[in-house]
Amino acid sequence: MRPIEPPAQVEVNEERKYVQVNDSACSLLGYSRDELLKMRIDDVSYPSGAHVSPMFEHYRTEGGMKGVFAVKTKGGEVLWIRYESAVEDGRLIARWTEYEPVDMSES
């Protein structure tokens, strides 16, 4: 996986809507800050947002998660993202540290 420098950081609210994103997250996903702040995690999840709700509930209940998930960029590229998330001072924050493009020609 390729490092994201500096790590991308996103904060979401209880409805999984982005409320804060840093420049690295914008650059990685190809969206402007204004565009992302109108979106939800579900909007960039790949292949769809259907799996996001149970994962998000687990994250909130446990106070954090880490692993790998797939996102689709504004340009249509699918990326595997390594993340760590935690509830910090009541804020739901995720840091994306590495990514790897998915070769869609194999699917």
SULVENGI-V414082 format. One record per backbone hydrogen bond with DSSP energy under -0.5 kcal/mol. CO is the residue of the C=O (numbers start at 0). NH is the residue of the N-H. If there is no record, write none. Layout:
BEGIN
CO | NH
CO | NH
END
This chain:
BEGIN
1 | 98
2 | 4
7 | 95
8 | 21
9 | 93
10 | 18
10 | 19
11 | 91
12 | 15
15 | 40
16 | 12
19 | 10
21 | 25
22 | 26
23 | 27
24 | 28
25 | 29
25 | 30
28 | 73
31 | 35
32 | 36
34 | 37
35 | 38
38 | 17
39 | 42
39 | 43
40 | 43
40 | 44
43 | 71
47 | 50
48 | 51
48 | 52
50 | 54
51 | 55
52 | 56
53 | 57
54 | 58
55 | 59
56 | 60
57 | 61
58 | 62
58 | 63
62 | 86
64 | 84
66 | 82
68 | 80
69 | 45
70 | 78
72 | 75
76 | 72
77 | 101
78 | 70
78 | 80
79 | 99
80 | 68
81 | 96
81 | 97
82 | 66
83 | 94
84 | 64
85 | 87
85 | 92
86 | 88
87 | 90
90 | 87
90 | 92
91 | 11
92 | 85
93 | 9
94 | 83
94 | 96
95 | 7
96 | 3
97 | 81
98 | 1
99 | 79
101 | 103
102 | 105
103 | 106
END
